[in-house]
Amino acid sequence: MGKKIEIPSIDDVRKHLIAPPGKKFNLAERNTADRALFGDKEDAKTSLKKDAAVINELKDVLYAIKKQSVLVILQGMDTAGKSGTIKSVFANTTPLGMEVKAFKAPSSNELARDYLWRVHNAVPQKGHVGIFDRSHYEDVLVVKVRKFADPAAVEQRYDQINAFEKHLTENGVAIVKCMLNIGYAEQGVRLSERLSEAHKLWKFNPADLEDRRMWPDFMAAYETAVERCSTEHAPWYIIPADSRTRRSALIARLVRGALEDMHLEWPDPGLNPADYEIG
């Protein structure tokens, strides 16, 4: 007999990874190499493959109904695997009904408006799955650490973000927030890979090294953002990201769960097939 495949339930994944809303959060207590849910990497690969297929099927039903949408927020330090997650989790997903937005430094046009303007413009339309590679949380992370805004203004943003996300969920947007929690040592390995492997060199940004030197400040900012903005309507999930395969498998479980929670069914167009004859 072959080895038994062990895949954790979606509920178990949620319970293990969630940052409980309204409670004190300590990022240092979250193991970046946690294997509690997927001890065997092959199990993670199997789970990811199955979930990617189901995500594609459910996404098609979501697109046909056009009443709700899903927003997947991927936030993490450089090399944590945001783009790799998108590639893996949505490997089987057709482009129709998909939206991906990578947030970079704001343009002059965006800076002329409130910080959430560009984010709200990128929220997926009904029937779509949207993915944010970075997000509005940059405005309480890098903006805070690098002091691009007044501390008093940053302090206001936690409540503003919570209100914004509540507005979205009350209007049919299911939010899946994933912090890709990579370890300092593993980030060093991956940054070195970008310098030594030709197909990864284009990803290297010297500014990443500046952020790395400010690691403790960034971890403190993440801890605050998670604690202040993990809510009942949009909780944070802390994803151990040292293993690329396990990271993607866990996020796929969460995305599939968000879609299944919608109890999607193909819409009835009100047509009687017997009334039509194909000549």
NUDODO-498854 format. One record per atom (N, C-alpha, C): residue number from 0; x, z, y; atom name. Coordinates in pm, whole numbers, padded with zeros to 5 digits. Each point is the difference from the previous one (the first is absolute). Last residue first. Layout:
 num      x      z      y atomo
 NUM      X      Z      Y    CA
...
end
This chain:
 num      x      z      y atomo
 278 -03005 -03515  02432     N
 278 -00011 -00138 -00043    CA
 278  00131 -00062 -00036     C
 277 -00221  00511  00005     N
 277  00119 -00071  00040    CA
 277 -00006 -00142 -00056     C
 276 -00390  00372  00138     N
 276  00048 -00091 -00106    CA
 276  00119 -00076  00054     C
 275 -00329  00476  00108     N
 275  00099 -00101  00041    CA
 275  00046 -00081 -00121     C
 274 -00295  00385 -00007     N
 274 -00060 -00086  00104    CA
 274  00091 -00116  00037     C
 273  00115  00360 -00303     N
 273 -00090 -00097 -00064    CA
 273 -00062 -00095  00100     C
 272  00283  00374  00132     N
 272  00074 -00116 -00051    CA
 272 -00091 -00107 -00063     C
 271 -00118  00342  00394     N
 271 -00038 -00014 -00140    CA
 271  00071 -00123 -00055     C
 270  00118  00355  00434     N
 270 -00023 -00136 -00052    CA
 270 -00041  00007 -00147     C
 269  00160  00352  00327     N
 269 -00143 -00031  00007    CA
 269 -00034 -00139 -00048     C
 268  00434  00247  00006     N
 268 -00026 -00093  00112    CA
 268 -00148 -00037  00013     C
 267  00288  00441 -00186     N
 267 -00108 -00089 -00043    CA
 267 -00034 -00093  00116     C
 266  00494  00257 -00112     N
 266 -00126 -00005  00076    CA
 266 -00100 -00098 -00060     C
 265  00383  00299 -00266     N
 265 -00020 -00134  00058    CA
 265 -00134 -00006  00073     C
 264  00241  00470 -00031     N
 264 -00070 -00091 -00091    CA
 264 -00019 -00134  00069     C
 263  00282  00521  00053     N
 263 -00026 -00138  00039    CA
 263 -00071 -00079 -00110     C
 262  00145  00491  00131     N
 262 -00101 -00043 -00098    CA
 262 -00044 -00144  00031     C
 261  00341  00300  00218     N
 261 -00103 -00075  00073    CA
 261 -00112 -00049 -00091     C
 260  00400  00225 -00154     N
 260 -00090  00095  00067    CA
 260 -00114 -00070  00074     C
 259  00359 -00246 -00198     N
 259 -00100  00043 -00098    CA
 259 -00100  00097  00061     C
 258  00364 -00146  00264     N
 258 -00092 -00110 -00026    CA
 258 -00109  00042 -00098     C
 257  00344  00305  00091     N
 257 -00077 -00022  00123    CA
 257 -00104 -00110 -00019     C
 256  00307  00085 -00353     N
 256 -00098  00106  00015    CA
 256 -00088 -00018  00122     C
 255  00365 -00290 -00070     N
 255 -00108 -00028 -00095    CA
 255 -00110  00104  00013     C
 254  00382  00077  00248     N
 254 -00074 -00115  00054    CA
 254 -00116 -00036 -00092     C
 253  00294  00339 -00145     N
 253 -00077  00045  00116    CA
 253 -00085 -00114  00058     C
 252  00298 -00094 -00356     N
 252 -00106  00089 -00048    CA
 252 -00091  00042  00117     C
 251  00386 -00240  00103     N
 251 -00101 -00088 -00061    CA
 251 -00117  00081 -00053     C
 250  00375  00229  00160     N
 250 -00079 -00054  00111    CA
 250 -00109 -00094 -00053     C
 249  00305  00176 -00312     N
 249 -00083  00108  00056    CA
 249 -00089 -00053  00112     C
 248  00317 -00293 -00192     N
 248 -00106  00032 -00097    CA
 248 -00094  00106  00055     C
 247  00387 -00116  00247     N
 247 -00102 -00104  00007    CA
 247 -00116  00028 -00095     C
 246  00369  00299 -00006     N
 246 -00060 -00004  00133    CA
 246 -00115 -00099  00004     C
 245  00271  00011 -00382     N
 245 -00096  00111  00003    CA
 245 -00073  00004  00134     C
 244  00343 -00320 -00043     N
 244 -00110 -00029 -00093    CA
 244 -00106  00109  00005     C
 243  00403  00051  00255     N
 243 -00084 -00107  00051    CA
 243 -00123 -00024 -00087     C
 242  00275  00459  00081     N
 242 -00019 -00099 -00106    CA
 242 -00096 -00106  00051     C
 241  00093  00341  00293     N
 241  00135 -00031 -00051    CA
 241 -00003 -00101 -00113     C
 240 -00378  00209  00262     N
 240  00039 -00141  00014    CA
 240  00141 -00032 -00048     C
 239 -00473  00346 -00010     N
 239  00143  00005 -00031    CA
 239  00053 -00143 -00010     C
 238 -00429  00147  00297     N
 238  00043 -00080 -00115    CA
 238  00150  00017 -00026     C
 237 -00451  00244  00247     N
 237  00146 -00001  00009    CA
 237  00055 -00062 -00129     C
 236 -00481 -00027  00300     N
 236  00056  00013 -00135    CA
 236  00151 -00017  00011     C
 235 -00434  00142  00358     N
 235  00130 -00059 -00028    CA
 235  00035  00023 -00147     C
 234 -00518 -00043  00220     N
 234  00112  00087 -00039    CA
 234  00129 -00079 -00018     C
 233 -00486 -00057  00233     N
 233  00118 -00086 -00019    CA
 233  00121  00086 -00034     C
 232 -00438  00191  00047     N
 232 -00041 -00140  00004    CA
 232  00117 -00096 -00022     C
 231  00068  00472  00014     N
 231 -00093 -00027 -00110    CA
 231 -00037 -00148 -00004     C
 230  00473  00107  00213     N
 230 -00137  00044  00023    CA
 230 -00087 -00032 -00121     C
 229  00523  00023  00226     N
 229 -00059 -00014 -00133    CA
 229 -00138  00062  00008     C
 228  00310  00001  00373     N
 228 -00087 -00117 -00016    CA
 228 -00043 -00028 -00143     C
 227  00298  00365  00159     N
 227 -00102 -00009  00105    CA
 227 -00103 -00111 -00026     C
 226  00371  00071 -00299     N
 226 -00079  00123  00008    CA
 226 -00115 -00013  00099     C
 225  00306 -00360 -00039     N
 225 -00080  00015 -00122    CA
 225 -00089  00123  00010     C
 224  00301 -00076  00351     N
 224 -00102 -00105 -00003    CA
 224 -00091  00013 -00122     C
 223  00376  00290  00039     N
 223 -00104  00031  00098    CA
 223 -00113 -00101 -00004     C
 222  00373 -00082 -00271     N
 222 -00068  00121 -00045    CA
 222 -00114  00037  00093     C
 221  00287 -00353  00122     N
 221 -00090 -00037 -00109    CA
 221 -00081  00120 -00046     C
 220  00332  00080  00316     N
 220 -00110 -00075  00061    CA
 220 -00101 -00044 -00106     C
 219  00395  00212 -00142     N
 219 -00085  00097  00070    CA
 219 -00120 -00069  00062     C
 218  00324 -00269 -00199     N
 218 -00072  00075 -00103    CA
 218 -00093  00103  00064     C
 217  00285 -00243  00285     N
 217 -00107 -00084 -00054    CA
 217 -00080  00074 -00106     C
 216  00375  00213  00178     N
 216 -00103 -00011  00103    CA
 216 -00118 -00084 -00049     C
 215  00384  00041 -00277     N
 215 -00075  00127  00008    CA
 215 -00113 -00006  00104     C
 214  00287 -00391 -00038     N
 214 -00085  00027 -00116    CA
 214 -00078  00131  00011     C
 213  00319 -00286  00286     N
 213 -00101  00092  00053    CA
 213 -00098  00043 -00111     C
 212  00347 -00312 -00077     N
 212  00072  00113  00059    CA
 212 -00097  00106  00055     C
 211 -00172 -00405 -00166     N
 211  00052  00080 -00111    CA
 211  00075  00122  00052     C
 210 -00159 -00325  00304     N
 210 -00109  00083 -00052    CA
 210  00049  00091 -00111     C
 209  00305 -00308  00163     N
 209 -00028  00099  00105    CA
 209 -00113  00093 -00045     C
 208  00105 -00363 -00268     N
 208  00103  00103 -00013    CA
 208 -00018  00109  00105     C
 207 -00272 -00386  00005     N
 207 -00037  00086 -00112    CA
 207  00100  00114 -00017     C
 206  00067 -00352  00311     N
 206 -00080  00111  00053    CA
 206 -00044  00094 -00111     C
 205  00228 -00414 -00092     N
 205  00088  00111  00039    CA
 205 -00075  00122  00054     C
 204 -00193 -00345 -00360     N
 204 -00009  00016  00145    CA
 204  00089  00118  00039     C
 203 -00128 -00355 -00452     N
 203  00081  00108  00061    CA
 203 -00011 -00004  00151     C
 202 -00198 -00319 -00315     N
 202 -00080  00119  00028    CA
 202  00077  00107  00077     C
 201  00193 -00412 -00164     N
 201 -00087 -00028  00114    CA
 201 -00084  00120  00039     C
 200  00281  00000 -00393     N
 200  00073  00022  00125    CA
 200 -00088 -00020  00123     C
 199 -00096 -00064 -00485     N
 199 -00057  00116  00069    CA
 199  00062  00021  00139     C
 198  00132 -00341 -00322     N
 198 -00144 -00022  00021    CA
 198 -00067  00118  00069     C
 197  00473  00014 -00113     N
 197 -00029 -00107  00097    CA
 197 -00149 -00015  00029     C
 196  00264  00453 -00134     N
 196 -00074 -00104 -00071    CA
 196 -00052 -00104  00099     C
 195  00246  00394  00140     N
 195  00081 -00059 -00106    CA
 195 -00068 -00115 -00075     C
 194 -00194  00271  00363     N
 194  00126 -00052  00050    CA
 194  00079 -00077 -00106     C
 193 -00408  00216 -00103     N
 193 -00030 -00102  00100    CA
 193  00128 -00062  00057     C
 192  00025  00365 -00300     N
 192 -00039 -00122 -00070    CA
 192 -00027 -00112  00099     C
 191  00084  00429  00166     N
 191  00124 -00062 -00049    CA
 191 -00031 -00130 -00072     C
 190 -00359  00263  00134     N
 190  00063 -00061  00118    CA
 190  00130 -00070 -00039     C
 189 -00218  00243 -00333     N
 189 -00073 -00123  00033    CA
 189  00053 -00068  00126     C
 188  00180  00420 -00142     N
 188  00025 -00103 -00103    CA
 188 -00065 -00131  00040     C
 187 -00087  00372  00269     N
 187  00138 -00044  00017    CA
 187  00035 -00110 -00099     C
 186 -00415  00214 -00039     N
 186  00001 -00092  00113    CA
 186  00140 -00054  00023     C
 185 -00051  00331 -00323     N
 185 -00052 -00129 -00047    CA
 185 -00005 -00101  00114     C
 184  00124  00443  00102     N
 184  00104 -00065 -00082    CA
 184 -00046 -00138 -00045     C
 183 -00310  00268  00239     N
 183  00112 -00039  00086    CA
 183  00106 -00076 -00079     C
 182 -00508 -00016 -00178     N
 182  00104  00099  00023    CA
 182  00115 -00056  00084     C
 181 -00543 -00142  00012     N
 181  00129 -00033 -00060    CA
 181  00103  00107  00035     C
 180 -00551 -00097  00013     N
 180  00094  00109  00019    CA
 180  00130 -00027 -00076     C
 179 -00451 -00246  00218     N
 179  00099 -00031 -00101    CA
 179  00119  00093  00022     C
 178 -00535  00039  00126     N
 178  00134  00022  00052    CA
 178  00098 -00023 -00114     C
 177 -00528 -00169  00086     N
 177  00109  00032 -00091    CA
 177  00130  00019  00076     C
 176 -00580 -00050  00042     N
 176  00124  00025  00075    CA
 176  00109  00049 -00096     C
 175 -00498 -00269  00020     N
 175  00093  00056 -00099    CA
 175  00135  00015  00068     C
 174 -00558 -00079  00146     N
 174  00142  00007  00037    CA
 174  00080  00067 -00110     C
 173 -00491 -00288  00100     N
 173  00062  00101 -00086    CA
 173  00151 -00002  00025     C
 172 -00439 -00163  00305     N
 172  00140 -00025 -00035    CA
 172  00053  00117 -00085     C
 171 -00453 -00046  00221     N
 171  00019 -00076 -00124    CA
 171  00142 -00034 -00039     C
 170 -00173  00275  00380     N
 170 -00044 -00139  00015    CA
 170  00045 -00087 -00116     C
 169  00112  00460  00045     N
 169 -00145  00003  00023    CA
 169 -00057 -00139  00019     C
 168  00467  00057 -00049     N
 168 -00066  00033 -00126    CA
 168 -00152  00005  00016     C
 167  00263 -00079  00388     N
 167  00011 -00110 -00095    CA
 167 -00076  00031 -00129     C
 166  00030  00338  00327     N
 166 -00084 -00110  00048    CA
 166  00002 -00116 -00099     C
 165  00292  00350 -00076     N
 165 -00137  00040 -00034    CA
 165 -00098 -00108  00044     C
 164  00448 -00054  00120     N
 164 -00020 -00024 -00144    CA
 164 -00139  00042 -00046     C
 163  00118  00085  00449     N
 163  00002 -00145 -00024    CA
 163 -00028 -00029 -00147     C
 162  00057  00447  00128     N
 162 -00129 -00051  00049    CA
 162 -00012 -00150 -00026     C
 161  00409  00207 -00101     N
 161 -00104  00049 -00091    CA
 161 -00138 -00053  00040     C
 160  00361 -00093  00284     N
 160  00012 -00076 -00125    CA
 160 -00108  00043 -00099     C
 159  00036  00242  00400     N
 159 -00049 -00135  00028    CA
 159  00003 -00087 -00127     C
 158  00187  00433 -00014     N
 158 -00147  00006  00004    CA
 158 -00059 -00138  00026     C
 157  00464  00023  00012     N
 157 -00045  00040 -00134    CA
 157 -00153  00005 -00005     C
 156  00238 -00090  00414     N
 156 -00026 -00113 -00088    CA
 156 -00048  00040 -00140     C
 155  00151  00285  00380     N
 155 -00140 -00041  00005    CA
 155 -00036 -00100 -00110     C
 154  00452  00142  00066     N
 154 -00080  00110 -00054    CA
 154 -00149 -00037 -00004     C
 153  00310 -00290  00211     N
 153  00009 -00007 -00147    CA
 153 -00089  00106 -00063     C
 152  00044  00009  00463     N
 152 -00079 -00116 -00040    CA
 152 -00001 -00015 -00152     C
 151  00270  00332  00190     N
 151 -00141  00036  00019    CA
 151 -00092 -00113 -00043     C
 150  00473 -00069  00004     N
 150 -00045  00087 -00110    CA
 150 -00147  00039  00010     C
 149  00182 -00465  00207     N
 149  00001  00141  00038    CA
 149 -00054  00086 -00115     C
 148  00231 -00459 -00128     N
 148 -00118  00042  00074    CA
 148  00013  00148  00031     C
 147  00336 -00226 -00237     N
 147 -00048 -00115  00075    CA
 147 -00125  00034  00082     C
 146  00331  00254 -00319     N
 146 -00047  00041  00134    CA
 146 -00037 -00120  00088     C
 145  00145  00038 -00478     N
 145  00086 -00067  00097    CA
 145 -00043  00026  00146     C
 144 -00248  00189 -00363     N
 144  00140  00033 -00027    CA
 144  00092 -00058  00106     C
 143 -00467 -00101  00022     N
 143  00026  00142  00022    CA
 143  00147  00032 -00014     C
 142 -00147 -00434 -00093     N
 142 -00022  00026  00143    CA
 142  00031  00146  00033     C
 141  00011 -00134 -00452     N
 141  00116 -00051  00074    CA
 141 -00015  00027  00151     C
 140 -00370  00192 -00224     N
 140  00122  00009 -00081    CA
 140  00119 -00047  00083     C
 139 -00463 -00018  00127     N
 139  00029  00143 -00010    CA
 139  00123  00023 -00090     C
 138 -00157 -00437  00092     N
 138 -00012  00061  00132    CA
 138  00007  00152 -00003     C
 137 -00001 -00284 -00390     N
 137  00128 -00018  00070    CA
 137 -00001  00073  00134     C
 136 -00388 -00043 -00273     N
 136  00079  00124 -00015    CA
 136  00140 -00014  00058     C
 135 -00326 -00357 -00034     N
 135 -00013  00081  00122    CA
 135  00078  00131 -00011     C
 134  00188 -00350 -00333     N
 134 -00135  00014  00052    CA
 134  00000  00074  00133     C
 133  00285 -00254 -00470     N
 133  00007  00087  00117    CA
 133 -00137 -00003  00067     C
 132 -00065 -00319 -00283     N
 132  00141  00033 -00024    CA
 132  00047  00069  00128     C
 131 -00513 -00085 -00202     N
 131  00088  00027  00114    CA
 131  00139  00037 -00052     C
 130 -00458 -00281 -00197     N
 130  00118  00082 -00028    CA
 130  00082  00013  00127     C
 129 -00543 -00138 -00188     N
 129  00109 -00009  00097    CA
 129  00113  00094 -00036     C
 128 -00457 -00269 -00221     N
 128  00097  00107 -00022    CA
 128  00113 -00022  00098     C
 127 -00542 -00170  00043     N
 127  00144 -00023 -00017    CA
 127  00074  00128 -00039     C
 126 -00476 -00054  00118     N
 126  00024 -00087 -00114    CA
 126  00146 -00021 -00031     C
 125 -00127  00127  00493     N
 125 -00081  00032 -00116    CA
 125  00021 -00103 -00111     C
 124  00408  00055  00328     N
 124 -00142 -00026  00018    CA
 124 -00075  00032 -00129     C
 123  00470  00243  00158     N
 123 -00059 -00111 -00076    CA
 123 -00150 -00014  00025     C
 122  00360  00176  00367     N
 122 -00081  00059 -00107    CA
 122 -00071 -00112 -00075     C
 121  00282 -00046  00400     N
 121  00049 -00043 -00131    CA
 121 -00079  00059 -00116     C
 120 -00077  00102  00470     N
 120 -00011 -00145 -00012    CA
 120  00038 -00051 -00139     C
 119  00064  00454  00117     N
 119 -00142 -00028 -00022    CA
 119 -00023 -00150 -00017     C
 118  00432  00136  00113     N
 118 -00034  00043 -00135    CA
 118 -00145 -00033 -00032     C
 117  00178 -00069  00431     N
 117  00053 -00102 -00092    CA
 117 -00035  00033 -00145     C
 116 -00132  00310  00337     N
 116 -00064 -00130  00019    CA
 116  00048 -00102 -00102     C
 115  00149  00468  00073     N
 115 -00084 -00033 -00115    CA
 115 -00063 -00139  00009     C
 114  00276  00200  00350     N
 114  00082 -00023 -00120    CA
 114 -00082 -00037 -00123     C
 113 -00149 -00135  00507     N
 113  00019  00126 -00071    CA
 113  00062 -00029 -00136     C
 112  00127 -00356  00361     N
 112 -00127  00058 -00044    CA
 112  00025  00133 -00072     C
 111  00347 -00288  00159     N
 111 -00087  00004  00118    CA
 111 -00136  00061 -00032     C
 110  00336 -00089 -00329     N
 110  00036  00118  00078    CA
 110 -00087  00016  00125     C
 109 -00041 -00385 -00275     N
 109 -00053  00117 -00068    CA
 109  00029  00128  00078     C
 108  00177 -00404  00160     N
 108 -00146 -00010  00004    CA
 108 -00064  00123 -00064     C
 107  00464 -00055 -00025     N
 107 -00038  00039  00136    CA
 107 -00151 -00003  00015     C
 106  00158  00086 -00493     N
 106  00031 -00101  00100    CA
 106 -00040  00053  00138     C
 105  00147  00316 -00436     N
 105 -00110 -00062  00075    CA
 105  00049 -00099  00105     C
 104  00250  00101 -00473     N
 104 -00001  00057  00136    CA
 104 -00108 -00070  00081     C
 103 -00128 -00064 -00479     N
 103  00135  00009  00055    CA
 103 -00007  00072  00134     C
 102 -00326 -00070 -00467     N
 102  00012  00045  00139    CA
 102  00147  00017  00037     C
 101 -00301 -00304 -00363     N
 101  00122  00079  00011    CA
 101  00019  00036  00147     C
 100 -00432 -00163 -00333     N
 100  00054  00013  00135    CA
 100  00123  00090 -00004     C
  99 -00377 -00308 -00328     N
  99  00120  00084  00005    CA
  99  00054  00001  00142     C
  98 -00471 -00135 -00320     N
  98  00063  00001  00132    CA
  98  00120  00095 -00006     C
  97 -00391 -00288 -00342     N
  97  00113  00091  00016    CA
  97  00057 -00012  00141     C
  96 -00356 -00273 -00209     N
  96 -00048  00137  00018    CA
  96  00111  00103  00013     C
  95  00145 -00434 -00222     N
  95 -00131  00006  00063    CA
  95 -00048  00144  00007     C
  94  00412 -00127 -00227     N
  94  00007  00023  00145    CA
  94 -00135  00016  00067     C
  93  00087  00151 -00517     N
  93 -00006 -00126  00072    CA
  93 -00004  00027  00150     C
  92  00223  00319 -00389     N
  92 -00110 -00014  00095    CA
  92  00008 -00132  00075     C
  91  00300  00226 -00334     N
  91 -00100 -00090 -00058    CA
  91 -00112 -00034  00098     C
  90  00364  00294  00121     N
  90  00065 -00115 -00066    CA
  90 -00100 -00101 -00052     C
  89 -00007  00440  00266     N
  89 -00090 -00114  00021    CA
  89  00057 -00128 -00061     C
  88  00237  00410 -00040     N
  88 -00139  00045 -00016    CA
  88 -00097 -00118  00010     C
  87  00470 -00081  00076     N
  87 -00031  00043 -00137    CA
  87 -00147  00032 -00021     C
  86  00174 -00133  00432     N
  86  00028 -00107 -00096    CA
  86 -00043  00038 -00140     C
  85 -00026  00324  00342     N
  85 -00098 -00106  00022    CA
  85  00016 -00110 -00104     C
  84  00321  00340  00001     N
  84 -00129  00049 -00048    CA
  84 -00107 -00108  00014     C
  83  00421 -00081  00182     N
  83  00005 -00008 -00146    CA
  83 -00130  00047 -00062     C
  82  00062  00045  00465     N
  82 -00022 -00141 -00036    CA
  82  00002 -00018 -00151     C
  81  00088  00437  00153     N
  81 -00132 -00043  00047    CA
  81 -00028 -00145 -00040     C
  80  00384  00339 -00089     N
  80 -00065 -00095 -00089    CA
  80 -00137 -00048  00042     C
  79  00387  00286  00188     N
  79 -00090  00076 -00088    CA
  79 -00081 -00091 -00091     C
  78  00333 -00110  00363     N
  78  00033 -00019 -00143    CA
  78 -00094  00077 -00093     C
  77 -00015  00171  00493     N
  77  00055 -00129 -00039    CA
  77  00047  00006 -00145     C
  76 -00375  00349  00104     N
  76  00129 -00033  00059    CA
  76  00046 -00137 -00046     C
  75 -00527  00083  00007     N
  75  00118  00059 -00062    CA
  75  00126 -00041  00074     C
  74 -00571 -00115 -00091     N
  74  00089  00056  00100    CA
  74  00119  00063 -00071     C
  73 -00473 -00319 -00068     N
  73  00128  00032 -00063    CA
  73  00097  00044  00107     C
  72 -00564 -00075 -00085     N
  72  00106  00030  00096    CA
  72  00125  00044 -00075     C
  71 -00487 -00286 -00087     N
  71  00110  00070 -00066    CA
  71  00112  00018  00102     C
  70 -00558 -00107 -00001     N
  70  00124 -00003  00078    CA
  70  00104  00086 -00071     C
  69 -00502 -00275 -00103     N
  69  00099  00099 -00040    CA
  69  00125 -00018  00085     C
  68 -00573 -00114  00046     N
  68  00138 -00047 -00009    CA
  68  00090  00115 -00042     C
  67 -00567 -00190  00011     N
  67  00101  00105  00013    CA
  67  00139 -00063 -00002     C
  66 -00385 -00274 -00029     N
  66 -00062  00115  00067    CA
  66  00100  00113  00026     C
  65  00004 -00463 -00255     N
  65  00029  00003  00146    CA
  65 -00074  00113  00075     C
  64  00010 -00219 -00480     N
  64 -00102  00086  00060    CA
  64  00012  00004  00152     C
  63  00317 -00242 -00266     N
  63 -00132 -00063 -00013    CA
  63 -00108  00082  00070     C
  62  00443  00166 -00026     N
  62 -00005 -00116  00090    CA
  62 -00138 -00066 -00004     C
  61  00088  00352 -00299     N
  61 -00002  00053  00137    CA
  61 -00016 -00113  00099     C
  60  00074 -00116 -00443     N
  60 -00138  00048  00018    CA
  60 -00017  00055  00142     C
  59  00431 -00136 -00121     N
  59 -00087 -00116  00007    CA
  59 -00147  00041  00022     C
  58  00326  00334 -00075     N
  58  00016 -00058  00133    CA
  58 -00091 -00121  00018     C
  57  00034  00202 -00422     N
  57 -00085  00076  00090    CA
  57  00009 -00052  00144     C
  56  00279 -00197 -00329     N
  56 -00140 -00022 -00034    CA
  56 -00093  00070  00099     C
  55  00466  00071  00040     N
  55 -00035 -00138  00035    CA
  55 -00148 -00027 -00026     C
  54  00175  00411 -00137     N
  54 -00006 -00006  00146    CA
  54 -00041 -00140  00046     C
  53  00091  00066 -00455     N
  53 -00131  00054  00038    CA
  53 -00018 -00004  00152     C
  52  00417 -00132 -00174     N
  52 -00103 -00094 -00043    CA
  52 -00139  00047  00043     C
  51  00368  00283  00076     N
  51  00011 -00118  00087    CA
  51 -00107 -00102 -00034     C
  50  00047  00383 -00275     N
  50 -00067  00028  00127    CA
  50  00005 -00119  00095     C
  49  00228 -00027 -00415     N
  49 -00144  00008 -00021    CA
  49 -00074  00020  00132     C
  48  00471  00003  00009     N
  48 -00049 -00133 -00037    CA
  48 -00152  00000 -00016     C
  47  00219  00411  00076     N
  47  00004 -00085  00119    CA
  47 -00058 -00139 -00029     C
  46  00056  00303 -00359     N
  46 -00107  00043  00089    CA
  46 -00009 -00091  00122     C
  45  00358 -00068 -00296     N
  45 -00127 -00039 -00062    CA
  45 -00118  00034  00090     C
  44  00427  00143  00136     N
  44 -00009 -00146  00007    CA
  44 -00133 -00049 -00057     C
  43  00101  00457 -00039     N
  43 -00027 -00036  00140    CA
  43 -00016 -00150  00016     C
  42  00135  00166 -00414     N
  42 -00141  00032  00022    CA
  42 -00040 -00038  00142     C
  41  00448 -00039 -00109     N
  41 -00077 -00108 -00063    CA
  41 -00150  00026  00014     C
  40  00314  00327  00146     N
  40 -00012 -00112  00094    CA
  40 -00082 -00116 -00059     C
  39 -00050  00531 -00114     N
  39  00060 -00122 -00056    CA
  39 -00024 -00116  00096     C
  38 -00168  00417  00119     N
  38  00129  00037 -00055    CA
  38  00077 -00120 -00051     C
  37 -00402  00085  00349     N
  37  00052 -00110 -00082    CA
  37  00139  00038 -00049     C
  36 -00238  00325  00234     N
  36 -00112 -00087 -00034    CA
  36  00040 -00117 -00089     C
  35  00323  00321  00163     N
  35 -00105  00075 -00069    CA
  35 -00114 -00090 -00047     C
  34  00443 -00064  00244     N
  34 -00043 -00080 -00115    CA
  34 -00114  00066 -00076     C
  33  00293  00001  00513     N
  33 -00100  00062 -00087    CA
  33 -00045 -00095 -00111     C
  32  00335 -00009  00387     N
  32  00022 -00062 -00130    CA
  32 -00097  00056 -00104     C
  31  00010  00159  00450     N
  31  00002 -00145  00020    CA
  31  00021 -00077 -00130     C
  30 -00235  00492  00099     N
  30  00116 -00061 -00066    CA
  30 -00005 -00151  00015     C
  29 -00206  00415  00304     N
  29 -00040 -00121 -00072    CA
  29  00125 -00071 -00051     C
  28  00006  00391  00279     N
  28 -00049  00039 -00132    CA
  28 -00041 -00121 -00084     C
  27  00143 -00027  00461     N
  27  00115  00031 -00086    CA
  27 -00043  00038 -00142     C
  26 -00317 -00073  00358     N
  26  00051 -00123 -00060    CA
  26  00114  00027 -00097     C
  25 -00420  00304  00157     N
  25  00146  00008  00000    CA
  25  00055 -00121 -00074     C
  24 -00488  00199  00253     N
  24  00067 -00101 -00083    CA
  24  00151  00012  00016     C
  23 -00512  00285  00072     N
  23  00141 -00013  00036    CA
  23  00067 -00098 -00096     C
  22 -00526 -00063  00070     N
  22  00093  00099 -00054    CA
  22  00143 -00028  00046     C
  21 -00408 -00272  00078     N
  21 -00021  00131  00058    CA
  21  00094  00109 -00049     C
  20 -00056 -00423 -00315     N
  20 -00044  00010  00141    CA
  20 -00019  00146  00043     C
  19  00346 -00170 -00391     N
  19 -00134  00057  00019    CA
  19 -00038  00016  00148     C
  18  00301 -00362 -00240     N
  18  00037  00109  00090    CA
  18 -00133  00064  00039     C
  17  00090 -00293 -00466     N
  17 -00065  00024  00129    CA
  17  00069  00112  00078     C
  16  00104 -00164 -00462     N
  16  00071 -00058  00115    CA
  16 -00057  00037  00136     C
  15 -00179  00141 -00439     N
  15  00143  00029 -00002    CA
  15  00070 -00042  00130     C
  14 -00466 -00091 -00077     N
  14  00022  00145  00008    CA
  14  00148  00034  00011     C
  13 -00127 -00455 -00066     N
  13 -00042  00050  00131    CA
  13  00033  00148  00016     C
  12  00074 -00196 -00418     N
  12  00095 -00052  00098    CA
  12 -00034  00054  00139     C
  11 -00298  00095 -00347     N
  11  00123  00077 -00016    CA
  11  00107 -00044  00100     C
  10 -00404 -00244 -00017     N
  10 -00023  00135  00054    CA
  10  00126  00086 -00010     C
   9  00003 -00427 -00197     N
   9  00004 -00011  00146    CA
   9 -00021  00137  00064     C
   8  00214 -00004 -00486     N
   8 -00126 -00041  00062    CA
   8  00017 -00007  00151     C
   7  00420 -00089 -00331     N
   7 -00078  00109  00061    CA
   7 -00128 -00054  00061     C
   6  00276 -00197 -00428     N
   6 -00029 -00033  00140    CA
   6 -00086  00112  00059     C
   5  00312 -00142 -00460     N
   5 -00060  00113  00070    CA
   5 -00013 -00033  00149     C
   4  00064 -00251 -00520     N
   4  00013 -00013  00144    CA
   4 -00072  00115  00068     C
   3  00234 -00028 -00505     N
   3 -00124  00017  00074    CA
   3  00027 -00007  00150     C
   2  00295 -00251 -00396     N
   2 -00006  00119  00085    CA
   2 -00132  00004  00077     C
   1  00001 -00261 -00467     N
   1  00074 -00004  00125    CA
   1 -00018  00128  00079     C
   0 -00011 -00054 -00552     N
   0 -00083  00000  00121    CA
   0  00086  00000  00125     C
end
